[in-house]
């Protein structure tokens, strides 16, 4: 536990220090500090991902899209309408 990477990074704004860190080589926008996904630990680069603390794939695992209602439709046999 001697390395600084052994401790998890606090959520944005939790420590009160808003100073941006140096630009990293992991795709983080310059002038922004490194924020990692709370589920898998990968670096987050998108503004929405950085705000929520979850990457797109982890967010999709926790909040799956609702099923499409069109997939539940089925054909029903019906008598033809009179006059057609």
Rosetta silent file (secondary structure, phi, psi, omega in degrees, C-alpha in Angstrom):
SEQUENCE: XXXXXXXXXXXXXXXXXXXXXXXXXXXXXXXXXXXXXXXXXXXXXXXXXXXXXXXXXXXXXXXXXXXXXXXXXXXXXXXXXXXX
SCORE:     score description
SCORE:     0.000 S_00000001
   1 L     0.000   22.022 -179.994    0.000    0.000    0.000 S_00000001
   2 L   -83.930  -17.487 -177.055    3.013    2.289   -0.475 S_00000001
   3 L   -86.411  148.084  179.156    2.057    3.314   -4.000 S_00000001
   4 H   -69.123  -19.039  179.982   -0.388    6.194   -4.578 S_00000001
   5 H   -77.671   -8.467 -178.040   -2.381    4.030   -7.032 S_00000001
   6 H   -72.520  -22.878 -178.642   -3.374    1.680   -4.200 S_00000001
   7 L   -98.893  137.440  178.970   -6.025    4.118   -2.957 S_00000001
   8 L   -67.817  147.413  179.976   -9.168    4.787   -5.003 S_00000001
   9 L   -77.948  135.598 -179.438   -9.554    8.271   -6.391 S_00000001
  10 L   -68.226  161.743  178.326  -12.363   10.296   -4.739 S_00000001
  11 L   -64.970  156.069 -178.882  -15.381   11.430   -6.708 S_00000001
  12 L   -59.165  132.417  177.307  -15.143   14.793   -8.505 S_00000001
  13 L    81.801   -3.129 -177.219  -15.568   17.703   -6.100 S_00000001
  14 L   -75.625  -30.653 -176.788  -15.432   15.472   -3.006 S_00000001
  15 L   -93.788   -7.184  177.810  -12.010   16.676   -1.853 S_00000001
  16 L    83.438  -12.286  179.481  -12.647   20.381   -2.490 S_00000001
  17 L   -91.183  111.219 -177.725   -9.533   20.764   -4.634 S_00000001
  18 L   -99.697   15.335 -178.393  -10.665   21.800   -8.079 S_00000001
  19 L   -72.636  127.222  178.364   -7.211   22.248   -9.543 S_00000001
  20 L   -70.244  146.848  179.858   -6.866   20.417  -12.856 S_00000001
  21 L   -88.802  176.979  178.458   -4.074   17.907  -13.116 S_00000001
  22 L   -69.419  156.831  179.505   -1.501   17.570  -15.871 S_00000001
  23 L   -66.393  136.328 -179.519   -2.523   16.114  -19.216 S_00000001
  24 L  -106.455  166.976 -179.973   -2.178   12.341  -19.289 S_00000001
  25 L   -90.058   11.036 -175.994   -1.445    9.967  -22.161 S_00000001
  26 L   -97.494   12.391  178.679   -4.658    7.973  -21.546 S_00000001
  27 L    95.215   -0.531  178.046   -6.987   10.133  -23.660 S_00000001
  28 L   -67.759  136.477  178.949   -8.076   12.449  -20.840 S_00000001
  29 L   -57.563  144.030 -179.255   -8.762   15.964  -22.140 S_00000001
  30 L   -62.291  140.850  179.496   -5.886   18.367  -21.396 S_00000001
  31 L    86.371   -1.024  179.218   -6.337   20.351  -18.205 S_00000001
  32 L  -110.494  145.699  178.257   -8.653   17.739  -16.648 S_00000001
  33 L   -83.536  158.555 -176.550   -7.710   15.393  -13.876 S_00000001
  34 L   -70.474  124.741  174.799   -7.961   11.653  -14.363 S_00000001
  35 L  -121.515  131.584 -177.731  -11.340   10.176  -13.430 S_00000001
  36 E  -107.992  154.056  177.981  -11.818    6.420  -13.544 S_00000001
  37 L   -63.197  135.792 -178.761  -14.963    4.338  -14.020 S_00000001
  38 L   -71.959  -16.947 -177.568  -16.438    3.297  -10.678 S_00000001
  39 L   -97.670  -49.505 -174.935  -17.182   -0.199  -12.003 S_00000001
  40 L  -109.287  -17.500  177.089  -14.197   -1.260  -14.115 S_00000001
  41 L    88.925    3.413  178.432  -11.563    1.384  -13.340 S_00000001
  42 L   -72.662  151.772  176.939  -10.881    2.502  -16.923 S_00000001
  43 E   -66.545  138.510  179.680  -10.107    6.202  -17.504 S_00000001
  44 L  -100.172  135.502 -178.589  -13.165    8.242  -18.516 S_00000001
  45 L  -117.210  -31.492 -178.294  -12.865   10.797  -21.318 S_00000001
  46 L   -75.224  148.898 -177.573  -16.414   11.838  -22.270 S_00000001
  47 H   -63.140  -43.600  179.739  -18.118   14.671  -20.385 S_00000001
  48 H   -66.092  -40.476  179.261  -21.231   12.598  -19.598 S_00000001
  49 H   -65.350  -42.128  179.084  -19.140    9.637  -18.491 S_00000001
  50 H   -65.260  -35.206 -179.828  -16.974   11.838  -16.281 S_00000001
  51 H   -68.940  -42.890 -177.377  -20.086   13.419  -14.756 S_00000001
  52 H   -85.158  -22.664 -178.923  -21.759   10.092  -13.916 S_00000001
  53 L    84.300   10.457  178.495  -18.565    8.210  -13.052 S_00000001
  54 L  -129.627  138.929  174.853  -19.433    5.304  -15.361 S_00000001
  55 L   -74.291  167.464 -177.412  -18.180    4.476  -18.829 S_00000001
  56 H   -59.879  -40.785 -178.415  -20.657    3.771  -21.648 S_00000001
  57 H   -71.441  -38.643  178.671  -20.317   -0.019  -21.472 S_00000001
  58 H   -70.982  -36.270  177.502  -20.623   -0.145  -17.663 S_00000001
  59 H   -64.558  -38.553  178.220  -23.574    2.244  -17.735 S_00000001
  60 H   -67.173  -30.778  176.928  -25.291   -0.042  -20.273 S_00000001
  61 H   -69.215  -39.561 -177.742  -24.724   -3.009  -17.935 S_00000001
  62 H   -82.223  -30.188 -178.059  -26.347   -1.222  -14.992 S_00000001
  63 L  -129.587   76.645 -178.308  -29.112    0.517  -16.966 S_00000001
  64 L   -67.228  152.705  179.275  -30.091   -1.657  -19.953 S_00000001
  65 L   -67.002  145.114  178.263  -32.309   -0.165  -22.635 S_00000001
  66 L   -66.010  152.822 -179.853  -36.007   -1.031  -22.345 S_00000001
  67 L   -66.305  146.409  179.897  -37.260   -3.724  -24.719 S_00000001
  68 L   -74.746  126.510 -176.480  -38.632   -2.483  -28.009 S_00000001
  69 H   -65.948  -25.285 -179.029  -42.405   -2.779  -27.990 S_00000001
  70 H   -68.077  -20.523 -179.587  -42.424   -3.606  -31.705 S_00000001
  71 H   -76.209  -14.649 -178.346  -40.716   -6.936  -31.022 S_00000001
  72 H   -92.510   -0.377  179.980  -43.764   -8.129  -29.053 S_00000001
  73 L   -76.268  149.585  176.961  -46.216   -7.803  -31.962 S_00000001
  74 L  -145.094  157.497 -178.912  -47.541  -10.908  -33.641 S_00000001
  75 L   -79.053  140.420  178.479  -49.831  -11.688  -36.545 S_00000001
  76 L  -122.846  133.093  176.874  -53.446  -12.590  -35.785 S_00000001
  77 L   -72.328  133.748 -175.843  -55.730  -14.398  -38.203 S_00000001
  78 L  -141.540  142.613  177.020  -58.729  -12.237  -38.942 S_00000001
  79 L   -71.174  147.282 -179.510  -61.728  -12.577  -41.206 S_00000001
  80 L   -66.009  148.406  178.766  -61.767  -10.092  -44.084 S_00000001
  81 L   -69.983  143.140  179.825  -63.867   -6.986  -43.580 S_00000001
  82 L   -66.298  143.853  178.117  -67.174   -6.956  -45.449 S_00000001
  83 L    87.926    3.206  179.072  -67.220   -4.935  -48.651 S_00000001
  84 L  -110.157    0.000    0.000  -63.547   -5.369  -49.467 S_00000001
